[in-house]
């Protein structure tokens, strides 16, 4: 029996001359985001990331909630309101109190490592607001929203690390318990969480996996029973996919550790050192402002080897396997990088090298693999993030698909911030022809493309 995740991913892969998927979407009122009558606390510049996060077409489909304990603000559960009104000039948003100690206990109980979650001064919970993306991405909205959540989590993680904090991904939790506690509507779903500890915390040094993202929680054992959902309540395929990924029983929630990747055959090209070390890189992030998604074609400009190397090596400033036990495979497609032969490479972070897998590519053929070829013209290099969905789901259950998309969002955000620092442009492309791109780049048949990131000069 094939996994639901495999069938869902195939349904959203763009194929030439295909009829767009019809989405049966519930007609319902948008949820009230004004939080009438709730207490509000102003947030000032420096307290949240100034650079925001990559969002598909700037739809901003991510909700952010924070469980606060032992900080300057009263303990409780807060929603982040980015458009909160205030008379203070430097206010960049507001925390809206939506729960107290009872809600805090329920949220902590939803995580497998209750002691770890209970001691965290800050727990960020990220939700996907599907109604903001479904009209544009249709059935692909779920995958895109998960990547946006991963990008938002990356912003919070990098911002917190720049302040000296220790950050840990909490990808395993009872989904419905979080949704009920936060009183989420049916089209808003919890997808990820981060725990933030101060640098001096002893508990942070004895974390579940030292914060390197090499473990993940599997719902594989829960898949022995039939997935239950109400077709009237979840008419869209991506809502049913979400139900397949849910963890409902913590006693069956298994922690899986992924083995480190080995070196690959093919000619090895060692990367040069990054232009700034991790501390300098994090310090310079504060100077980056939020940017809108670049819709313009790239200019014909070659890439310096040091810039190319820096963008790849800075992926590890945060956690390159943020949520998913190293399941994603990173392919680098080089077109116009100094001293790097045009071709297809595999990036192996532990080796700080790329390994050539196939020879020179035709940029025009590459561009034609996209629904709008102009967006891919003059690409200096591209990243293809792939995974063997069957292997991943066998390891982590249906939950694996979520982890891979969250990881892809982290990588996209890291590349975006690195590009801005080096005055380069990145673009995450959803509308490409999956099979044609795989064939052109000689991606193995068993792998699926989870995301594509194009890099060039705006």
C-alpha positions, -999 to 999 in steps of 0.1 A, spaced: 0 0 0 14 34 -10 17 62 16 -9 90 15 20 115 13 33 99 -20 -2 102 -36 -6 138 -23 27 149 -36 20 134 -70 -13 153 -72 4 187 -68 33 181 -93 28 203 -123 24 183 -156 20 200 -190 -15 203 -204 -30 189 -172 -63 202 -159 -59 221 -126 -70 202 -96 -104 213 -84 -104 221 -47 -136 215 -28 -132 242 -2 -155 249 26 -174 283 24 -168 298 58 -162 332 73 -126 342 79 -117 338 116 -118 369 137 -81 380 142 -89 411 162 -90 393 196 -115 417 210 -112 424 247 -78 406 251 -49 422 268 -21 434 245 16 440 249 36 461 225 66 447 208 95 470 198 122 468 172 149 443 181 124 420 200 113 402 168 132 395 135 134 426 114 139 405 82 106 386 84 104 354 64 100 342 28 64 339 20 49 325 -12 37 356 -31 37 375 2 4 359 14 18 357 50 0 324 57 17 317 91 2 322 125 25 326 155 17 318 191 41 320 221 40 303 255 58 326 278 72 316 312 94 335 336 99 365 313 92 403 317 56 398 305 31 378 326 31 340 321 6 329 296 -2 320 260 0 348 234 -9 353 198 14 375 177 -5 403 159 17 418 133 -8 446 125 -16 455 161 -23 493 165 -4 514 189 4 551 193 41 543 201 62 549 169 86 520 170 60 493 178 63 465 152 35 442 165 17 431 196 14 401 218 -23 393 225 -30 372 256 -52 343 246 -46 318 275 -33 314 310 -18 287 332 -44 261 323 -37 265 286 0 264 292 -4 230 310 -24 216 281 1 227 255 30 213 275 11 180 278 9 177 240 47 173 237 65 139 242 94 156 262 71 173 288 99 182 312 119 198 284 88 218 272 78 228 307 112 243 315 114 263 282 110 301 289 96 305 253 78 280 231 68 293 197 40 275 179 36 281 142 3 274 124 -7 274 88 -35 297 76 -47 277 46 -74 301 35 -48 326 26 -30 304 1 -56 279 -13 -70 304 -39 -35 308 -54 -18 274 -49 -49 252 -49 -41 217 -37 -4 226 -35 -14 251 -8 -6 227 20 30 220 9 36 257 3 22 267 37 45 241 54 75 256 36 64 291 47 61 279 83 96 264 81 109 298 68 92 316 96 107 292 122 141 298 106 137 336 111 128 331 148 156 306 153 183 328 136 171 359 154 172 341 188 206 326 181 219 361 173 208 371 208 228 342 223 198 319 229 197 281 224 169 270 201 154 235 196 129 222 172 99 204 186 83 186 157 65 160 177 32 169 194 -4 159 196 -18 180 168 -55 182 180 -45 190 215 -26 221 203 -54 231 179 -82 228 206 -62 246 232 -55 276 209 -91 275 197 -80 273 160 -106 272 132 -107 242 108 -85 260 82 -57 269 107 -35 240 116 -5 237 140 26 226 121 57 233 141 72 245 174 104 259 187 117 259 223 140 288 232 164 287 262 188 313 275 225 305 268 233 297 304 205 271 308 218 237 319 188 219 305 196 233 270 229 214 271 211 181 278 185 184 251 167 157 232 193 157 204 217 185 212 196 207 189 212 194 157 179 182 142 191 146 136 161 131 154 124 133 146 92 119 160 74 92 139 37 84 137 46 52 119 30 30 145 -3 50 145 -7 42 108 -18 6 116 -52 19 123 -74 36 97 -71 74 94 -103 89 106 -117 121 92 -151 135 82 -152 141 44 -177 169 49 -153 187 73 -121 179 53 -131 180 17 -98 191 3 -70 165 -3 -45 186 16 -68 186 47 -69 148 45 -31 148 42 -29 168 74 -50 142 92 -27 114 80 3 132 95 -13 139 129 0 124 161 -28 114 184 -12 90 209 21 100 226 26 64 238 31 55 201 52 85 193 86 70 184 118 90 182 140 82 152 176 91 147 188 95 111 223 82 102 248 107 88 251 109 50 282 94 34 304 108 7 291 105 -28 309 92 -59 319 118 -85 345 145 -86 347 165 -54 348 203 -54 357 216 -19 339 248 -10 359 279 1 354 292 37 324 314 43 330 352 41 319 357 77 320 332 106 288 322 124 290 350 150 296 377 123 269 363 101 243 364 129 254 399 139 249 412 103 214 397 101 201 426 122 209 450 93 186 431 69 151 444 65 120 424 54 120 421 16 92 412 -7 94 383 -31 114 392 -62 92 386 -93 116 400 -119 139 378 -141 176 376 -131 203 396 -149 231 379 -167 258 380 -140 282 353 -130 287 342 -94 319 345 -74 331 312 -60 333 327 -25 297 339 -27 285 305 -39 304 287 -11 292 311 16 255 307 7 258 269 10 280 269 41 258 294 60 230 269 58 246 253 89 246 285 110 212 274 121 202 238 119 204 224 84 181 195 95 159 217 115 129 193 119 135 162 99 164 139 107 184 146 76 159 132 51 162 160 25 188 156 -2 204 188 -16 212 190 -53 231 220 -66 227 229 -103 255 251 -114 252 273 -145 275 303 -140 297 300 -110 334 309 -113 357 278 -111 328 254 -107 320 234 -139 284 237 -151 265 206 -141 246 188 -113 261 183 -79 252 168 -46 260 190 -15 273 171 15 275 195 44 296 174 66 323 173 39 319 210 30 320 199 -6 298 194 -37 301 162 -57 295 163 -95 268 138 -105 262 147 -142 278 170 -168 269 203 -183 233 215 -185 216 236 -211 201 267 -194 174 271 -220 162 236 -215 163 242 -178 141 274 -182 116 255 -203 110 231 -174 91 260 -157 56 272 -163 70 307 -168 105 302 -184 115 338 -179 118 333 -141 146 307 -145 166 325 -173 200 337 -162 200 316 -131 235 314 -117 228 282 -97 198 265 -83 190 241 -54 167 211 -58 156 196 -25 145 160 -30 136 130 -10 126 94 -14 91 97 0 86 59 4 119 56 23 110 87 44 75 75 53 88 40 61 111 57 86 89 85 101 54 77 90 32 102 71 47 129 94 79 127 73 63 148 45 57 177 69 92 175 83 107 177 48 87 207 38 95 225 70 132 218 64 128 231 28 114 263 42 144 267 65 168 262 37 149 287 15 149 313 42 186 308 49 194 312 12 173 343 11 190 360 40 225 349 27 216 363 -7 205 396 7 237 399 27 257 393 -5 234 415 -27 221 385 -46 185 373 -52 168 340 -44 134 328 -56 114 297 -45 96 283 -75 65 262 -71 54 262 -107 78 238 -125 73 206 -144 84 179 -120 91 150 -143 108 171 -170 131 188 -144 140 154 -129 149 139 -163 170 169 -173 190 169 -141 192 131 -140 176 129 -105 170 92 -95 136 79 -103 128 71 -67 133 107 -55 107 135 -56 114 172 -58 101 188 -27 113 224 -35 133 244 -59 153 275 -51 168 297 -79 197 320 -72 209 349 -93 214 387 -95 182 408 -94 
